[in-house]
Amino acid sequence: MFGLEFFTLTSIYFLALLSPGQDFFLIIKHALTHGYQKAWWSCLGIASGNALYIILAYMGHEYLSHYPLIVSFIEMGGALFLLYLGFLLLFAPKPHLENALHVKSKMAFKLFVQGLLSALLNPKNILFYFSLLFTIIKPETVLHVKIFYAMWMVGMLLVWDMVVALIFGNKRALRLFPYLFVVQKVVGIGLIGFSFKLALAWFQ
């Protein structure tokens, strides 16, 4: 059970990391403007914001797990939300670097705050984590496993964002930017597939 749960969680989370969102463009902008080492502070801020949302999602998951009927509806809502994200990416227009946030300051703390606020002010983050918890992680999962999942997700996020900053800290890497459009489509199809799989499991 642990292996399947962990594999499903990791697969969906990795697909989500591949999808270019506002955090992704913020990191690219910081990497191009200030270099990858400064951009890593933004990555740390984004990871901190996501860690806070994971904690909040866990608290809600623990409380609501005592109400099976509510949990059932939230599980279905989570599958629908993943379906929504999938179609959003599948039909999204080509990404443009101009849509990224602009930050002029080179202060590490300010870059950290920019990353933190980018994560906290994105309502899709908390919805995404609630979707993951209520559709994949079972309420009876022991606490130390849940803590491992949380640390694993934050670690994956931080490493991925730092790699993105490292790549785009080199301006020649802009040649890779057009391929993000293809990545959007692949990730969208993947999330749609997972949402249908979760919905079918809910009806069984």
Secondary structure, 3 states (H helix, E strand, C coil): CHHHHHHHHHHHHHHHHHCCCHHHHHHHHHHHHHCHHHHHHHHHHHHHHHHHHHHHHHHHHHHHCCCHHHHHHHHHHHHHHHHHHHHHHHCCCCCCHHHCCCCCCCCHHHHHHHHHHHHHCCHHHHHHHHHHHHHCCCCCCCHHHHHHHHHHHHHHHHHHHHHHHHHHCCHHHHHHHHHHHHHHHHHHHHHHHHHHHHHHHHHC
